[in-house]
Amino acid sequence: MAHESGSAFDNFMETLSEESAQDAAALQDDVSFLLSANASNLVRREMEYNDPEKQFVRGEWLRYAGELNKRLGRQLSYLTLPAYYRIDVTMMLEKDFLAKRRENGRDVLKVAAFETDPTKFARMRVLSPEFRVFGNCRLEDAMTDPKNIYHDDLRRMFPFDMINFDLTTSLTPQHEGPYSRVMQALEEVMKRQASSYDEWVLFLTFRNSEAEWEQTALNVFIDNLQSNLDQWPSVRDKFVGKLQVNNAKALQKKDPSSAIIQSVAKWLVDRGHTYGIGCEKIDSYRYQRYSEGLDPYTISKLLMRFKRGPRTQAIIPTKATVRETWMETDLVRCIEQNKHKDIEALLLDRDGRLETIAAETERLIGVFNALFTNGNEAPAASG
C-alpha cells in the first residue's frame, strides 16, 4: 500500500507502538505512558484507537453475537471487561443484541462488567445505560472468592449468553503458581454455564509468550494435549496432518505460540466436557506486539461457541468423564478450526483495510456518545 508521508494514516500508524510501550513500562516499573500522556492521548489509549488488530477481532466477536442472537431469537446477556468507551458493548447495543430493562426509571443492561482502576471505575459509574453488575475489582476475584463483595451478585446472573475474558497477561502468570486465578475463574465459568441448555459463546484474550508461563502449568497443558493425541486416533491424525509434527512436544519446539493456543483450546474443550458441555465452533487469531528492550510477544484470541452435549444413558458416571462420540468430534474440530490466523496479514491483504478500521473506531465513539451519555457528550477523540 502506498501512502504520502505526513498523512493522517502515517500518524495513525506511528501510534501503534504506544500500547506495547505501556506494556514494557509496566514490566520494567518505568514511568507509565498513562502518567505522561496528555488528555487527547489518554482518550486514544482508553478507546484503544491505536489498535486496529483488536478492533478487527471485535468485529469477529460481533459476528458471533449476531449469529447467537439470531439462533436464540432474543436479546443477550453479557459478561465483559470493558474499557471506558465500552466499544464492545457499544457495537452490540447499536445492533440491539443486548438485553435491557427499566429499573427505577433507569435503563439497565443485562451486563456484568469489571474495572480494576478506581478512577476509571468512578467515571464509568455515571454512564447510562447502566450495567446490572459493575465491579471495581478483577473479574477472576469476583468469580473465585466467596468473600468478594460482587461474588454473589455475579453468581446470580449466570448463565450468560456471551463471556469476554480480555486479559492483559499470560493465562498462568509465574507469580501465581500452576493453577492461576484466571484458570480457576475459567473453570468456574464452565461449572456455572453447565446449567444452560442454550448455546453460549466465549472470547478469551491472553499474552501468548512461553517465557511468561508458569512452567509446571505449561508442561501440564502440553501433556494434556498429548494425552488426547494418544487416546483418540482421529485427533492424532488431524494434528499430524495439519501441524506437520508427530507430537505436542515437537510442536512446542517448532512453534511455541501454536503449541500454547492448541493446548489452551484443548484444555477449555476438556473442561467443558467435564460439565457436559460441547464445543461447536472455534476461531483463533494472533498479532505481534513489539516493545523496546523486550522480546516480541504474541497476543492470542480464541472465540468459541458451546452447547450442552447429549449424555449417554447406558453408563453411570463416576469421577472420570464418560467418553461420548461427540467429544471426539469436538477434539478433532478443536485441531481443525484452531487456525491462529495472523491478523496483521489479514489487514494488509486488502488495500484500505487499516484506514477503514480506524474510521470505524472513530465512528463508534460518536455512537457511544449517543448511547451512553444521555446527550452529555463524553470527551471526544482529537486527530
C-alpha positions in Angstrom: 0.0 0.0 0.0 1.3 3.5 -0.9 0.6 6.5 1.4 2.0 10.0 1.4 4.5 10.9 4.2 2.9 13.0 6.9 -0.7 11.8 6.1 -3.2 11.1 8.8 -2.7 7.4 8.0 1.0 7.7 8.8 0.3 9.5 12.0 -2.2 6.8 12.9 0.4 4.0 12.2 3.0 5.8 14.3 0.9 5.4 17.4 0.7 1.6 17.1 3.7 1.2 19.4 2.2 3.1 22.3 0.3 0.1 23.7 3.5 -2.1 23.6 5.4 0.8 25.2 2.8 0.8 28.0 3.3 -3.0 28.5 7.1 -2.5 28.6 6.7 0.2 31.2 4.5 -2.0 33.4 7.0 -4.9 33.2 10.1 -2.6 33.9 8.4 -0.4 36.5 9.2 2.6 34.3 7.2 5.8 34.0 3.9 4.8 32.5 2.6 6.1 29.2 -0.6 6.9 31.1 1.2 9.2 33.6 2.8 11.3 30.9 0.0 11.4 28.3 -1.9 14.5 27.5 -5.7 14.4 27.6 -6.0 13.6 23.9 -3.6 10.7 24.1 -5.3 9.4 27.2 -8.6 9.3 25.4 -7.0 7.4 22.5 -5.4 4.9 24.8 -8.6 4.2 26.7 -10.6 3.7 23.5 -7.7 1.6 22.0 -7.9 3.8 18.9 -4.3 2.7 18.1 -5.1 -1.0 17.9 -6.6 -2.0 14.6 -5.9 -5.6 15.2 -8.0 -5.6 18.3 -10.8 -3.8 16.5 -10.7 -6.4 13.7 -11.4 -9.2 16.2 -14.1 -7.1 17.9 -15.8 -7.3 14.5 -15.5 -11.1 14.6 -16.9 -11.2 18.2 -19.8 -9.0 17.0 -20.4 -11.7 14.2 -20.5 -14.4 16.9 -23.0 -12.3 18.9 -25.2 -11.7 15.8 -25.3 -15.4 15.0 -26.2 -16.2 18.6 -28.9 -13.5 18.7 -30.5 -15.0 15.5 -30.3 -18.6 16.7 -31.7 -17.9 20.1 -34.3 -15.4 18.8 -33.8 -13.0 21.8 -31.5 -10.3 23.2 -28.4 -11.5 25.1 -26.7 -11.3 28.5 -23.1 -10.4 28.6 -20.1 -10.7 30.9 -17.2 -8.5 29.9 -14.1 -6.4 30.8 -14.9 -3.0 29.1 -12.6 0.0 28.7 -14.0 3.5 29.4 -15.5 3.8 25.9 -17.0 0.3 26.2 -16.6 -0.3 22.4 -17.6 -3.9 22.5 -20.9 -3.0 24.4 -21.4 0.0 22.1 -21.2 -2.3 19.0 -23.7 -4.7 20.4 -26.1 -2.0 21.6 -26.0 -0.5 18.1 -27.2 -3.8 16.7 -29.8 -4.2 19.5 -28.2 -7.5 20.7 -28.1 -6.8 24.4 -31.0 -7.4 26.8 -32.1 -4.4 28.9 -35.0 -3.2 31.1 -36.2 -0.2 33.0 -35.4 -0.3 36.7 -36.3 2.7 39.0 -36.6 4.9 36.0 -33.2 3.9 34.6 -32.1 1.7 31.6 -30.1 -1.3 32.9 -28.3 -3.7 30.6 -28.2 -7.4 31.4 -24.4 -7.0 31.5 -21.8 -7.7 34.2 -18.6 -5.8 33.9 -15.4 -5.2 35.9 -12.8 -2.5 36.0 -9.8 -2.6 38.4 -8.7 1.1 38.2 -10.7 3.1 40.8 -10.6 6.4 38.8 -11.9 4.8 35.6 -14.5 2.9 37.6 -15.8 6.1 39.1 -16.0 7.8 35.7 -17.8 4.8 34.2 -20.3 4.5 37.0 -22.1 7.7 35.8 -22.6 6.4 32.3 -26.1 5.4 31.1 -27.4 2.8 30.3 -26.0 1.1 33.4 -24.7 -2.4 33.9 -26.6 -4.8 36.1 -23.4 -5.6 38.0 -20.4 -3.3 37.8 -17.4 -4.3 40.0 -14.3 -2.4 40.9 -12.0 -5.5 41.1 -10.5 -8.2 39.0 -13.1 -10.4 37.3 -11.3 -13.6 38.4 -11.5 -12.4 42.1 -15.3 -11.9 41.8 -15.6 -15.3 40.2 -13.5 -17.3 42.7 -13.5 -15.5 46.1 -16.8 -16.1 48.0 -15.9 -13.1 50.3 -15.7 -10.7 47.3 -18.5 -8.2 47.5 -19.6 -8.8 43.9 -19.4 -12.6 44.1 -23.0 -13.4 44.9 -24.5 -10.8 42.6 -22.3 -12.1 39.7 -23.2 -15.7 40.5 -26.9 -14.9 40.3 -26.5 -13.6 36.8 -25.2 -16.9 35.4 -25.6 -18.5 32.9 -24.6 -15.8 30.4 -25.0 -15.9 26.6 -21.6 -14.2 26.0 -18.5 -14.1 28.1 -15.5 -12.0 27.3 -12.2 -12.6 29.2 -10.0 -9.8 27.7 -6.8 -10.4 29.7 -3.6 -8.4 29.6 -1.4 -11.2 31.0 -0.5 -14.8 30.4 -3.1 -17.4 31.3 -0.8 -18.6 34.1 1.4 -15.8 35.4 4.5 -17.2 37.0 3.9 -15.5 40.4 0.5 -17.1 40.8 1.7 -20.7 40.6 0.4 -23.5 38.3 -3.3 -23.1 38.9 -3.7 -19.4 38.4 -6.7 -17.3 39.4 -7.6 -16.9 35.7 -7.7 -20.7 35.2 -9.8 -21.1 38.3 -12.2 -18.5 37.0 -12.4 -20.2 33.6 -13.1 -23.5 35.4 -15.8 -21.7 37.4 -17.3 -20.3 34.2 -17.7 -23.9 32.8 -19.3 -25.0 36.1 -21.8 -22.2 36.2 -22.6 -22.4 32.5 -23.4 -26.1 32.8 -27.0 -25.1 33.8 -27.6 -23.5 30.4 -29.3 -25.6 27.6 -28.9 -22.7 25.2 -25.8 -22.0 23.1 -23.3 -19.6 24.5 -20.0 -18.0 23.4 -16.6 -17.3 24.9 -14.0 -14.8 23.9 -10.6 -15.3 25.5 -7.6 -13.0 25.0 -4.2 -13.6 26.6 -0.5 -12.9 26.1 1.0 -15.9 24.3 4.6 -15.9 25.5 6.2 -19.1 26.5 8.7 -17.3 28.8 5.8 -15.8 30.9 4.0 -19.1 31.6 4.4 -20.8 34.9 6.4 -23.8 33.6 4.7 -26.5 35.6 1.3 -25.3 34.2 2.7 -25.2 30.7 4.0 -28.7 30.9 0.6 -29.9 32.2 -1.1 -28.2 29.3 1.3 -29.7 26.7 1.0 -33.1 28.3 -2.8 -32.8 28.3 -2.8 -32.1 24.6 -0.5 -35.1 24.0 -2.9 -37.4 26.1 -5.7 -36.7 23.6 -3.4 -37.5 20.7 -2.6 -40.8 22.4 -6.2 -41.6 23.2 -8.1 -40.6 20.1 -6.6 -41.8 16.7 -8.7 -39.3 14.7 -7.4 -36.4 16.8 -3.8 -37.6 16.3 -4.3 -37.9 12.6 -5.8 -34.4 12.3 -3.0 -33.0 14.4 -0.2 -34.6 12.4 -1.9 -33.7 9.1 -2.5 -30.1 9.9 0.6 -29.1 12.0 3.2 -31.4 10.4 4.6 -32.7 13.6 4.1 -36.0 15.4 3.5 -34.9 19.0 2.8 -31.9 21.2 6.4 -31.5 22.4 7.6 -31.3 18.8 5.1 -28.6 18.1 6.2 -26.7 21.2 9.8 -26.8 20.0 8.8 -25.9 16.4 6.3 -23.1 17.2 5.7 -22.4 20.9 2.8 -20.0 20.4 1.0 -22.5 18.2 1.5 -25.2 20.8 0.1 -22.9 23.5 -3.0 -21.9 21.6 -3.7 -25.5 20.7 -3.2 -26.7 24.3 -5.3 -23.8 25.7 -8.2 -24.5 23.4 -7.9 -28.2 24.1 -8.0 -27.5 27.9 -11.1 -25.4 27.5 -12.8 -28.1 25.5 -11.8 -30.7 28.1 -13.2 -28.6 31.0 -16.4 -28.2 29.0 -16.7 -32.0 28.6 -16.3 -32.4 32.4 -19.6 -30.5 32.8 -21.3 -32.0 29.8 -20.7 -29.0 27.5 -19.7 -29.4 23.9 -17.7 -27.0 21.7 -19.5 -26.5 18.4 -17.2 -23.9 16.8 -13.8 -22.3 17.3 -11.8 -19.5 15.7 -8.4 -18.2 16.8 -6.3 -15.2 15.8 -3.0 -13.6 16.8 -0.9 -10.5 16.4 2.5 -9.4 17.5 3.5 -6.7 19.9 6.9 -5.1 19.8 8.3 -3.4 22.9 11.7 -1.7 23.0 14.1 -3.7 25.1 11.8 -6.7 25.2 11.4 -9.7 23.0 8.3 -9.6 20.7 5.3 -11.4 22.1 2.1 -12.7 20.7 -1.4 -11.7 21.7 -3.8 -14.7 21.1 -7.5 -14.6 20.8 -9.9 -17.5 21.0 -13.6 -17.4 20.0 -15.6 -20.5 20.9 -19.2 -21.5 20.8 -20.5 -24.0 23.3 -23.7 -26.0 23.9 -24.7 -28.8 26.2 -23.9 -32.2 24.7 -26.2 -35.3 24.9 -25.3 -37.7 27.7 -25.4 -41.5 27.4 -28.0 -43.4 29.4 -26.0 -46.6 29.3 -23.2 -45.8 31.7 -23.4 -44.5 35.3 -21.0 -41.5 35.5 -18.1 -41.8 38.0 -15.2 -39.5 38.8 -13.8 -39.9 35.3 -15.6 -38.1 32.4 -17.6 -40.6 30.4 -16.4 -40.5 26.8 -19.1 -39.7 24.3 -18.9 -39.8 20.5 -19.5 -36.0 20.2 -16.5 -35.4 22.5 -14.1 -36.9 19.9 -15.8 -34.8 17.2 -15.2 -31.7 19.4 -11.5 -32.6 19.8 -11.0 -33.0 16.1 -12.8 -29.7 15.5 -10.5 -28.1 18.1 -7.5 -29.0 15.9 -9.1 -28.4 12.6 -10.6 -25.0 13.2 -8.0 -23.6 15.6 -6.0 -21.8 12.8 -4.4 -19.0 14.9 -4.7 -16.6 11.9 -2.3 -13.7 11.7 -4.4 -10.5 11.9 -1.7 -8.3 10.6 -1.5 -10.4 7.4 -5.3 -10.2 7.1 -5.4 -6.4 7.4 -2.6 -5.9 4.9 -4.1 -8.3 2.5 -6.6 -5.7 1.3 -5.6 -2.1 0.5 -7.5 0.4 2.6 -8.4 -2.1 5.4 -6.5 -0.3 8.1 -8.0 3.1 7.2 -11.5 1.5 7.3 -11.0 0.1 10.8 -9.6 3.5 12.0 -12.6 5.3 10.7 -15.0 2.7 12.2 -13.4 3.1 15.6 -13.8 6.8 15.4 -17.5 6.4 14.3 -18.1 4.1 17.3 -17.1 7.0 19.7 -19.9 9.0 18.2 -22.3 6.1 18.8 -21.0 5.8 22.3 -21.8 9.5 23.0 -25.3 9.0 21.7 -26.0 5.7 23.5 -24.3 6.1 26.9 -24.4 9.7 27.9 -28.0 10.9 27.5 -26.8 13.8 25.4 -23.9 14.8 27.7 -21.1 14.3 25.3 -18.1 12.4 26.5 -14.5 13.7 25.8 -14.1 13.5 22.0 -11.0 12.0 20.4 -8.9 14.5 18.6 -7.0 14.0 15.3 
